[in-house]
């Protein structure tokens, strides 16, 4: 586990690489899945959550899309001190974990939803349905689908039926 120390000048020092790092570097650690901990240089207190919250705040401020809307943040604040706080924490953690585990399937489902609302896709489906209805009500289309072709029947019936017609004529 990488240890980052936060100094009073607000700088972060990576003890494994012996250099100062930025919040962007810490973000890259998160994205790469590398375990790390941020410690206060004087007290040794764990400051990891504070740094992660700071990264989230910066991401939200930079216009990268909002994950935590004002409404969600207000609802989360209401859970603090509530008897359900512990359950809510576990619920959020498990929900995000499940979302990440099934991320590819969720992406496919979203593509299907987006594809279903695509006007061209909808027009193609409508055209297919219209053709099916047309063939159902079109006598020529119904004949072709419902009535068997004569050649296969003659071959299937054998020489008996064909020979009787020839002898009568």
Backbone torsions as a table, in degrees:
resi	resn	phi	psi	omega
1	UNK	NA	132.6	178.3
2	UNK	-80.6	138.5	179.0
3	UNK	-109.8	125.5	174.5
4	UNK	-112.1	133.5	179.3
5	UNK	-107.1	134.6	177.3
6	UNK	-103.3	124.1	-178.2
7	UNK	-96.8	167.1	-177.0
8	UNK	-61.3	-25.3	177.6
9	UNK	-81.1	11.2	177.6
10	UNK	70.8	11.9	178.6
11	UNK	-89.5	148.8	179.2
12	UNK	-106.2	132.5	-178.2
13	UNK	-117.4	123.5	178.5
14	UNK	-86.8	110.7	-175.5
15	UNK	-70.9	-25.6	-178.7
16	UNK	-78.7	-30.2	-179.7
17	UNK	-103.4	-6.5	-179.6
18	UNK	54.6	51.9	177.6
19	UNK	-156.2	161.4	176.3
20	UNK	-79.0	147.3	-180.0
21	UNK	-128.8	161.2	179.1
22	UNK	-104.2	172.8	175.0
23	UNK	-62.8	-31.8	177.0
24	UNK	-63.7	-38.3	176.3
25	UNK	-64.1	-41.2	178.5
26	UNK	-64.7	-40.3	177.1
27	UNK	-58.6	-41.6	179.1
28	UNK	-64.2	-35.4	175.1
29	UNK	-61.2	-42.8	179.1
30	UNK	-62.8	-48.5	-177.9
31	UNK	-62.6	-33.6	179.9
32	UNK	-82.5	-9.4	178.2
33	UNK	80.3	16.1	-179.5
34	UNK	-80.7	128.1	-179.6
35	UNK	-71.6	139.9	179.1
36	UNK	-153.6	165.5	175.5
37	UNK	-141.8	139.1	176.6
38	UNK	-104.3	125.3	-178.9
39	UNK	-119.2	146.3	172.7
40	UNK	-68.9	133.7	-175.3
41	UNK	-66.5	-30.8	-178.1
42	UNK	-89.3	-47.7	-172.9
43	UNK	-94.9	-22.2	-176.5
44	UNK	81.0	2.4	179.0
45	UNK	-62.0	146.7	179.0
46	UNK	-76.4	118.2	179.7
47	UNK	-112.1	14.9	-175.0
48	UNK	-57.3	-47.4	-179.1
49	UNK	-59.0	-43.1	-179.6
50	UNK	-60.0	-43.6	-179.7
51	UNK	-67.2	-41.9	178.9
52	UNK	-63.4	-42.1	177.0
53	UNK	-63.9	-35.6	177.9
54	UNK	-65.7	-41.0	178.2
55	UNK	-63.8	-43.4	178.6
56	UNK	-61.9	-44.6	179.9
57	UNK	-59.8	-41.3	179.0
58	UNK	-67.2	-40.4	178.3
59	UNK	-61.9	-43.3	179.8
60	UNK	-65.5	-39.0	-178.0
61	UNK	-72.3	-29.0	-177.7
62	UNK	-79.1	-0.6	176.9
63	UNK	78.0	30.8	177.7
64	UNK	-83.6	20.5	-174.8
65	UNK	90.8	146.7	-175.8
66	UNK	-102.1	120.7	171.3
67	UNK	-90.2	-36.7	-176.8
68	UNK	-108.6	89.7	179.7
69	UNK	-68.9	166.9	177.5
70	UNK	-57.2	-40.7	-179.5
71	UNK	-63.7	-43.9	179.2
72	UNK	-63.8	-44.1	179.7
73	UNK	-61.9	-41.7	178.2
74	UNK	-63.3	-41.0	179.1
75	UNK	-66.3	-38.2	177.6
76	UNK	-64.4	-42.4	179.3
77	UNK	-59.6	-37.0	-179.8
78	UNK	-64.6	-24.2	-179.4
79	UNK	-77.1	-21.9	-179.5
80	UNK	-65.3	128.9	-178.8
81	UNK	84.9	-9.2	178.8
82	UNK	-80.4	152.5	179.3
83	UNK	-64.3	-19.2	-178.9
84	UNK	-92.1	3.7	-175.8
85	UNK	-55.9	-46.9	-178.8
86	UNK	-62.9	-41.6	178.7
87	UNK	-66.3	-40.1	-179.5
88	UNK	-63.2	-41.5	178.5
89	UNK	-59.5	-47.1	178.8
90	UNK	-64.7	-40.3	-179.6
91	UNK	-61.6	-47.4	-179.8
92	UNK	-62.4	-45.4	-179.5
93	UNK	-61.2	-45.6	180.0
94	UNK	-68.5	-37.4	179.7
95	UNK	-65.3	-45.2	178.7
96	UNK	-65.4	-40.6	177.2
97	UNK	-60.3	-44.7	178.8
98	UNK	-65.3	-40.7	177.9
99	UNK	-59.1	-45.9	-179.4
100	UNK	-65.9	-37.5	178.7
101	UNK	-64.6	-35.7	-175.7
102	UNK	-106.0	21.9	-174.1
103	UNK	-57.3	-43.3	-177.6
104	UNK	-66.0	-42.5	178.2
105	UNK	-64.5	-38.8	178.5
106	UNK	-64.6	-40.8	177.7
107	UNK	-61.3	-43.5	178.6
108	UNK	-62.1	-42.4	178.8
109	UNK	-63.5	-40.7	178.3
110	UNK	-64.7	-38.7	177.5
111	UNK	-63.6	-39.0	177.3
112	UNK	-63.9	-41.6	178.7
113	UNK	-64.6	-45.3	179.7
114	UNK	-64.5	-41.4	178.1
115	UNK	-62.9	-35.9	-179.4
116	UNK	-67.9	-29.8	-179.4
117	UNK	-92.8	-1.5	176.7
118	UNK	-68.9	125.4	-177.5
119	UNK	-58.0	-38.2	179.9
120	UNK	-66.2	-41.5	177.7
121	UNK	-62.5	-43.6	179.5
122	UNK	-64.2	-39.9	179.2
123	UNK	-65.5	-39.9	177.9
124	UNK	-63.2	-43.1	178.4
125	UNK	-64.2	-41.2	178.9
126	UNK	-64.3	-41.8	178.0
127	UNK	-62.5	-42.2	177.6
128	UNK	-62.4	-42.4	178.7
129	UNK	-65.4	-40.3	178.6
130	UNK	-63.9	-40.6	178.2
131	UNK	-64.2	-40.5	178.6
132	UNK	-63.0	-42.8	178.1
133	UNK	-64.9	-42.3	180.0
134	UNK	-60.0	-46.4	179.4
135	UNK	-64.1	-31.3	179.9
136	UNK	-69.0	-38.0	-176.4
137	UNK	-96.7	-13.0	179.9
138	UNK	-80.5	118.5	-178.7
139	UNK	-59.2	-39.2	179.6
140	UNK	-66.0	-42.1	178.9
141	UNK	-66.1	-37.4	179.8
142	UNK	-69.2	-40.3	179.4
143	UNK	-59.8	-46.0	-178.5
144	UNK	-62.5	-35.0	-177.7
145	UNK	-83.4	-39.3	-172.0
146	UNK	-88.5	-41.6	-174.7
147	UNK	-86.9	132.7	177.5
148	UNK	-72.9	155.5	179.7
149	UNK	-76.0	145.8	-175.2
150	UNK	-67.3	-35.5	-176.4
151	UNK	-58.9	-47.7	-179.6
152	UNK	-63.7	-31.2	179.5
153	UNK	-67.0	-43.2	-178.5
154	UNK	-63.7	-40.9	179.5
155	UNK	-68.4	-37.2	-177.5
156	UNK	-72.4	-31.4	-175.8
157	UNK	-77.9	-17.0	176.8
158	UNK	87.9	-169.1	-174.2
159	UNK	-83.4	-17.2	-176.1
160	UNK	-61.2	-51.9	-175.5
161	UNK	-70.2	-39.6	-179.0
162	UNK	-68.7	-36.5	-177.5
163	UNK	-72.2	-33.7	179.5
164	UNK	-63.2	-43.2	179.7
165	UNK	-63.1	-39.1	-178.0
166	UNK	-69.8	-37.0	-178.4
167	UNK	-69.7	-35.8	179.0
168	UNK	-68.8	-35.6	-175.0
169	UNK	-81.9	NA	NA
